[in-house]
Amino acid sequence: MASVLVTGSAGGLGLNAAAQLARDGHDVVVHARRADRLPAPPEGHSWAGAVVGDLSSLDEVREVAAAAEEHGRFDAVIHNAGLLDVAGMIEVNIVAPFALTALMTRPSRIIALSSGMHRGGSTDLTRMARGNASYSDTKLWVTALIMAFAERWPDTLSHAVDPGWVPTRMGGAGAPDDLEAGHLTQTWLATADDIEPRTGGYWHHRVTQRPHAAALDPGFQRALVAALEERTGLTLPA
């Protein structure tokens, strides 16, 4: 049985992943931006806990991290929370996963949602400071961040997941991909033993793919981590 934190689990893929993990007998801590958005657990099950905070605010990210730490060290953290082309997107999509990782006791596994759209992202990190990054940029950056984690901490299983274009509130009702398949890779990576590669994978429906070349570039990874450290005032453990 694993203990798992799922950010952005008020609905969509995050809720589906959290509910599946709870049904499978794992201890799940859910997260929502506001208390009134916290989801009910699946019938016959319960959450191990819940944390509340707006991940577009670094102060509230600190509060989320502190509340999550009260549950002890997690076996896995799934960075599911994400925004598409709205205010706060940069903070939620890339700054929050970095800050939570810097602030919390490092889990055994770190999983972040990327997107196939990351392949159209830019390596121009000044877009982060200027606030004009695209959704594709943020997903390239979070993919590179996960690869940086894999390089920095070989004993931590760090993976990025493309869930596909699925019919959630973000994806829209007409999205053509499989909603159920969209969350099963995350739950598998959070709990399975038979994962190959063990770390540093970019996954789509439990099959690895090659991400944008910049995500695998150690120089870009270092520049990204430095930009995030400067922006947040936080430093990743060595």
HUZI-V490867 format. One line per field, one symbol per residue. burial: # if it has 9 or more other ideal C-beta (glycine too) atoms within 8 Angstrom, else .. A space follows every 10 residues. Layout:
burial=???
//
This chain:
burial=.######### ########## ##...#.### ##....###. #...#.#..# ###.####.# #########. #..####### ###....### ########## ####.##.## #####.###. ##..#.##.. ..######## ########## #....##### ####.###.. #...#.#.#. ########## #...#...## #####..... ##.##.#..# #####.###. ##.#.#..
//
